[in-house]
Amino acid sequence: MVKSESAALPDKIAESLKTLIVRGTISPGEHLGQTELAERFGMSKVPIREALKLLAAEGLLRHDRNRGYFVAHLRQDEAMQLYKLRRWLESELLATARWPSEAEIRHFQKRFDNLDNLERQKKRGAWTEMLGTLRYDILDLSPQKLLLREATRLWTLTDRYRALLPRERGVSFERNLIDAMAMHDRNALLAAYHKDRDRIEAALEQAFEGREPDDQIDGDFEDALPAGAV
């Protein structure tokens, strides 16, 4: 069932706010006032309020009954738990994925070539979107669609933490996954995946070193790695 334009407004506002939060334009701990947001988006408080509720349900915002909505802090304990959950779900999806046909392999490889071109052209938004679609399509080879749905939900929650990681040009471990799939080598497929997860989790732990004692981070990550990168 297709939502009416008015019913879809909260979703659109939530997506816009999510992008600002993930990119660090709206900082961790920042207060999101309904009046200010209504003025910013040029609409009433009703869809704004519903959008904030959606983001709070996803864990991107924290709600205080007396003070309103705030962007959730970046916390090491939360980050590591989220990435552990992602590792379990994604490795299970890869372990049960069917082998793609030769035509599908060629199509994946062509898409990765297009991804490399976007990186060279520094088209960050298009690169991020394409990488996310590629990752989804690889994991969608598994019949376990409930696990896939939960994995995509976790991507939203880990988006902000990706911004803490150093930008590494030319790194596309998903291409290694396709190479392993082309050889029908399940061990190589899972080994490539876990090697990259080890790298990401180690980099994330390092990013938190020397931060606040309570392991929460405030800050502006506008120039950090775009969402969906890892």
C-alpha positions as a Markdown table, in Angstrom:
| # | Residue | x | y | z |
|---|---|---|---|---|
| 1 | Met | 0.0 | 0.0 | 0.0 |
| 2 | Val | 1.4 | 3.4 | -1.1 |
| 3 | Lys | 1.4 | 6.1 | 1.5 |
| 4 | Ser | -0.2 | 9.4 | 0.7 |
| 5 | Glu | 2.1 | 12.4 | 0.4 |
| 6 | Ser | 1.2 | 13.8 | 3.8 |
| 7 | Ala | 1.6 | 10.3 | 5.4 |
| 8 | Ala | 5.1 | 10.0 | 3.8 |
| 9 | Leu | 6.3 | 13.3 | 5.1 |
| 10 | Pro | 7.7 | 12.0 | 8.4 |
| 11 | Asp | 9.7 | 9.4 | 6.5 |
| 12 | Lys | 11.2 | 12.0 | 4.2 |
| 13 | Ile | 12.1 | 14.3 | 7.1 |
| 14 | Ala | 13.6 | 11.4 | 9.1 |
| 15 | Glu | 15.8 | 10.5 | 6.1 |
| 16 | Ser | 17.0 | 14.1 | 5.8 |
| 17 | Leu | 17.8 | 14.3 | 9.5 |
| 18 | Lys | 19.5 | 10.9 | 9.4 |
| 19 | Thr | 21.8 | 12.1 | 6.6 |
| 20 | Leu | 22.7 | 15.2 | 8.6 |
| 21 | Ile | 23.4 | 13.1 | 11.7 |
| 22 | Val | 25.4 | 10.5 | 9.9 |
| 23 | Arg | 27.6 | 13.1 | 8.2 |
| 24 | Gly | 28.1 | 14.9 | 11.5 |
| 25 | Thr | 26.4 | 18.1 | 10.4 |
| 26 | Ile | 24.2 | 17.6 | 13.4 |
| 27 | Ser | 26.5 | 16.7 | 16.3 |
| 28 | Pro | 26.2 | 14.0 | 18.9 |
| 29 | Gly | 24.4 | 15.4 | 22.0 |
| 30 | Glu | 22.8 | 18.2 | 20.0 |
| 31 | His | 19.2 | 19.2 | 20.8 |
| 32 | Leu | 16.6 | 18.9 | 18.0 |
| 33 | Gly | 13.9 | 21.4 | 18.7 |
| 34 | Gln | 10.6 | 20.8 | 17.0 |
| 35 | Thr | 9.9 | 24.6 | 16.5 |
| 36 | Glu | 13.3 | 25.1 | 14.8 |
| 37 | Leu | 13.0 | 22.0 | 12.7 |
| 38 | Ala | 9.5 | 23.0 | 11.6 |
| 39 | Glu | 10.9 | 26.4 | 10.4 |
| 40 | Arg | 13.8 | 24.7 | 8.8 |
| 41 | Phe | 11.6 | 22.3 | 6.7 |
| 42 | Gly | 8.8 | 24.8 | 6.3 |
| 43 | Met | 6.0 | 22.7 | 7.7 |
| 44 | Ser | 4.0 | 22.1 | 10.9 |
| 45 | Lys | 5.3 | 20.3 | 14.0 |
| 46 | Val | 3.2 | 17.2 | 13.4 |
| 47 | Pro | 5.3 | 15.5 | 10.8 |
| 48 | Ile | 8.4 | 16.8 | 12.6 |
| 49 | Arg | 7.3 | 15.1 | 15.8 |
| 50 | Glu | 6.6 | 11.8 | 14.0 |
| 51 | Ala | 10.0 | 11.9 | 12.2 |
| 52 | Leu | 11.8 | 12.4 | 15.6 |
| 53 | Lys | 9.9 | 9.4 | 17.0 |
| 54 | Leu | 11.0 | 7.3 | 14.1 |
| 55 | Leu | 14.7 | 8.2 | 14.6 |
| 56 | Ala | 14.4 | 7.6 | 18.3 |
| 57 | Ala | 13.0 | 4.2 | 17.6 |
| 58 | Glu | 16.0 | 3.5 | 15.4 |
| 59 | Gly | 18.4 | 4.5 | 18.2 |
| 60 | Leu | 19.7 | 7.6 | 16.5 |
| 61 | Leu | 18.0 | 10.0 | 19.0 |
| 62 | Arg | 17.4 | 9.9 | 22.7 |
| 63 | His | 14.2 | 11.3 | 24.2 |
| 64 | Asp | 14.0 | 13.2 | 27.4 |
| 65 | Arg | 10.4 | 13.8 | 28.5 |
| 66 | Asn | 11.2 | 17.2 | 29.9 |
| 67 | Arg | 13.8 | 18.4 | 27.4 |
| 68 | Gly | 12.9 | 16.8 | 24.1 |
| 69 | Tyr | 15.1 | 15.0 | 21.5 |
| 70 | Phe | 18.9 | 14.8 | 21.4 |
| 71 | Val | 21.2 | 13.1 | 19.0 |
| 72 | Ala | 22.6 | 10.0 | 20.6 |
| 73 | His | 26.2 | 10.1 | 21.8 |
| 74 | Leu | 28.8 | 7.8 | 20.2 |
| 75 | Arg | 29.7 | 5.2 | 22.7 |
| 76 | Gln | 32.4 | 2.5 | 22.4 |
| 77 | Asp | 30.5 | -0.2 | 24.2 |
| 78 | Glu | 27.5 | 0.3 | 21.9 |
| 79 | Ala | 29.6 | 0.5 | 18.8 |
| 80 | Met | 31.4 | -2.8 | 19.5 |
| 81 | Gln | 28.1 | -4.6 | 20.2 |
| 82 | Leu | 26.6 | -3.4 | 17.0 |
| 83 | Tyr | 29.5 | -4.5 | 14.9 |
| 84 | Lys | 29.5 | -7.9 | 16.6 |
| 85 | Leu | 25.9 | -8.3 | 15.7 |
| 86 | Arg | 26.6 | -7.2 | 12.2 |
| 87 | Arg | 29.4 | -9.8 | 11.9 |
| 88 | Trp | 27.2 | -12.6 | 13.1 |
| 89 | Leu | 24.3 | -11.7 | 10.8 |
| 90 | Glu | 26.4 | -11.0 | 7.7 |
| 91 | Ser | 28.6 | -14.0 | 8.0 |
| 92 | Glu | 25.5 | -16.2 | 8.4 |
| 93 | Leu | 24.1 | -14.6 | 5.2 |
| 94 | Leu | 27.3 | -15.3 | 3.3 |
| 95 | Ala | 27.5 | -18.8 | 4.7 |
| 96 | Thr | 24.1 | -19.6 | 3.2 |
| 97 | Ala | 24.3 | -17.5 | 0.0 |
| 98 | Arg | 23.8 | -19.3 | -3.3 |
| 99 | Trp | 26.6 | -19.1 | -5.8 |
| 100 | Pro | 25.8 | -16.4 | -8.4 |
| 101 | Ser | 25.8 | -17.4 | -12.1 |
| 102 | Glu | 28.6 | -16.4 | -14.4 |
| 103 | Ala | 26.4 | -13.6 | -15.8 |
| 104 | Glu | 25.7 | -12.3 | -12.3 |
| 105 | Ile | 29.4 | -12.4 | -11.5 |
| 106 | Arg | 30.2 | -10.3 | -14.6 |
| 107 | His | 27.5 | -7.9 | -13.7 |
| 108 | Phe | 28.9 | -7.5 | -10.1 |
| 109 | Gln | 32.4 | -7.0 | -11.5 |
| 110 | Lys | 31.1 | -4.3 | -13.9 |
| 111 | Arg | 29.4 | -2.5 | -11.0 |
| 112 | Phe | 32.6 | -2.6 | -9.0 |
| 113 | Asp | 34.4 | -1.0 | -12.0 |
| 114 | Asn | 31.7 | 1.7 | -12.0 |
| 115 | Leu | 32.3 | 2.1 | -8.3 |
| 116 | Asp | 36.0 | 2.7 | -8.8 |
| 117 | Asn | 35.2 | 5.3 | -11.4 |
| 118 | Leu | 33.0 | 7.2 | -9.0 |
| 119 | Glu | 35.8 | 7.1 | -6.4 |
| 120 | Arg | 38.3 | 8.5 | -8.9 |
| 121 | Gln | 35.8 | 11.3 | -9.8 |
| 122 | Lys | 35.3 | 12.0 | -6.1 |
| 123 | Lys | 31.5 | 11.6 | -6.4 |
| 124 | Arg | 31.1 | 10.6 | -2.7 |
| 125 | Gly | 27.3 | 10.6 | -2.6 |
| 126 | Ala | 26.9 | 8.3 | -5.7 |
| 127 | Trp | 29.8 | 6.1 | -4.5 |
| 128 | Thr | 28.2 | 5.6 | -1.1 |
| 129 | Glu | 24.8 | 4.8 | -2.5 |
| 130 | Met | 26.3 | 2.3 | -5.0 |
| 131 | Leu | 28.4 | 0.6 | -2.4 |
| 132 | Gly | 25.4 | 0.1 | -0.2 |
| 133 | Thr | 23.4 | -1.3 | -3.0 |
| 134 | Leu | 26.2 | -3.7 | -3.9 |
| 135 | Arg | 26.6 | -4.9 | -0.4 |
| 136 | Tyr | 22.8 | -5.5 | -0.1 |
| 137 | Asp | 22.7 | -7.4 | -3.4 |
| 138 | Ile | 25.6 | -9.7 | -2.4 |
| 139 | Leu | 23.9 | -10.6 | 0.9 |
| 140 | Asp | 20.6 | -10.9 | -0.8 |
| 141 | Leu | 21.9 | -14.1 | -2.4 |
| 142 | Ser | 21.1 | -15.8 | 0.9 |
| 143 | Pro | 17.5 | -17.1 | 1.3 |
| 144 | Gln | 17.5 | -15.8 | 5.0 |
| 145 | Lys | 15.6 | -12.6 | 4.3 |
| 146 | Leu | 14.7 | -11.9 | 8.0 |
| 147 | Leu | 18.4 | -11.9 | 8.8 |
| 148 | Leu | 19.0 | -9.6 | 5.8 |
| 149 | Arg | 16.3 | -7.2 | 7.1 |
| 150 | Glu | 17.9 | -7.1 | 10.5 |
| 151 | Ala | 21.4 | -6.6 | 9.0 |
| 152 | Thr | 20.2 | -3.5 | 7.0 |
| 153 | Arg | 18.7 | -2.1 | 10.2 |
| 154 | Leu | 22.1 | -2.4 | 11.9 |
| 155 | Trp | 23.7 | -0.6 | 9.0 |
| 156 | Thr | 21.6 | 2.5 | 9.9 |
| 157 | Leu | 22.8 | 2.2 | 13.5 |
| 158 | Thr | 26.5 | 1.8 | 12.6 |
| 159 | Asp | 26.5 | 4.6 | 10.0 |
| 160 | Arg | 27.6 | 7.3 | 12.5 |
| 161 | Tyr | 30.4 | 5.1 | 13.8 |
| 162 | Arg | 31.8 | 4.7 | 10.3 |
| 163 | Ala | 32.5 | 8.4 | 10.3 |
| 164 | Leu | 35.2 | 7.8 | 13.0 |
| 165 | Leu | 37.2 | 5.6 | 10.7 |
| 166 | Pro | 40.1 | 6.8 | 8.5 |
| 167 | Arg | 39.3 | 7.1 | 4.8 |
| 168 | Glu | 41.1 | 4.4 | 2.8 |
| 169 | Arg | 41.0 | 5.0 | -0.9 |
| 170 | Gly | 40.9 | 1.9 | -3.2 |
| 171 | Val | 39.7 | -0.4 | -0.4 |
| 172 | Ser | 36.7 | -2.5 | -1.6 |
| 173 | Phe | 36.7 | -5.8 | 0.2 |
| 174 | Glu | 33.3 | -6.7 | -1.3 |
| 175 | Arg | 35.2 | -7.3 | -4.6 |
| 176 | Asn | 37.1 | -10.0 | -2.9 |
| 177 | Leu | 33.8 | -11.6 | -1.9 |
| 178 | Ile | 32.8 | -11.7 | -5.5 |
| 179 | Asp | 36.1 | -13.3 | -6.5 |
| 180 | Ala | 35.6 | -16.0 | -3.9 |
| 181 | Met | 32.0 | -16.6 | -5.1 |
| 182 | Ala | 33.2 | -16.9 | -8.7 |
| 183 | Met | 35.5 | -19.8 | -7.5 |
| 184 | His | 32.7 | -21.3 | -5.4 |
| 185 | Asp | 35.1 | -21.2 | -2.4 |
| 186 | Arg | 33.0 | -20.8 | 0.8 |
| 187 | Asn | 36.1 | -20.8 | 3.0 |
| 188 | Ala | 37.8 | -18.1 | 1.1 |
| 189 | Leu | 34.5 | -16.1 | 1.1 |
| 190 | Leu | 34.2 | -16.2 | 4.8 |
| 191 | Ala | 37.9 | -15.7 | 5.4 |
| 192 | Ala | 37.8 | -12.5 | 3.3 |
| 193 | Tyr | 34.8 | -11.2 | 5.2 |
| 194 | His | 36.2 | -11.9 | 8.7 |
| 195 | Lys | 39.6 | -10.4 | 7.7 |
| 196 | Asp | 37.9 | -7.1 | 6.8 |
| 197 | Arg | 35.7 | -7.2 | 9.9 |
| 198 | Asp | 38.9 | -7.6 | 12.1 |
| 199 | Arg | 40.4 | -4.6 | 10.3 |
| 200 | Ile | 37.3 | -2.4 | 10.8 |
| 201 | Glu | 36.7 | -3.4 | 14.5 |
| 202 | Ala | 40.4 | -2.8 | 15.3 |
| 203 | Ala | 40.3 | 0.7 | 13.6 |
| 204 | Leu | 37.1 | 1.5 | 15.5 |
| 205 | Glu | 38.7 | 0.6 | 18.9 |
| 206 | Gln | 41.7 | 2.7 | 18.0 |
| 207 | Ala | 39.5 | 5.6 | 17.1 |
| 208 | Phe | 38.0 | 5.6 | 20.7 |
| 209 | Glu | 41.4 | 5.5 | 22.4 |
| 210 | Gly | 42.2 | 8.7 | 24.2 |
| 211 | Arg | 38.6 | 9.8 | 24.1 |
| 212 | Glu | 36.4 | 10.8 | 27.1 |
| 213 | Pro | 36.5 | 8.6 | 30.1 |
| 214 | Asp | 32.9 | 7.5 | 29.7 |
| 215 | Asp | 33.7 | 6.5 | 26.1 |
| 216 | Gln | 31.2 | 8.8 | 24.6 |
| 217 | Ile | 32.1 | 11.2 | 21.8 |
| 218 | Asp | 30.8 | 14.6 | 20.8 |
| 219 | Gly | 32.1 | 16.3 | 17.8 |
| 220 | Asp | 31.8 | 17.4 | 14.2 |
| 221 | Phe | 32.6 | 14.7 | 11.6 |
| 222 | Glu | 31.5 | 16.7 | 8.5 |
| 223 | Asp | 34.7 | 15.7 | 6.7 |
| 224 | Ala | 34.8 | 12.1 | 7.8 |
| 225 | Leu | 34.2 | 9.0 | 5.8 |
| 226 | Pro | 30.7 | 9.0 | 4.2 |
| 227 | Ala | 28.1 | 6.7 | 5.5 |
| 228 | Gly | 27.9 | 3.2 | 4.1 |
| 229 | Ala | 31.6 | 2.9 | 3.5 |
| 230 | Val | 32.2 | 0.0 | 5.9 |
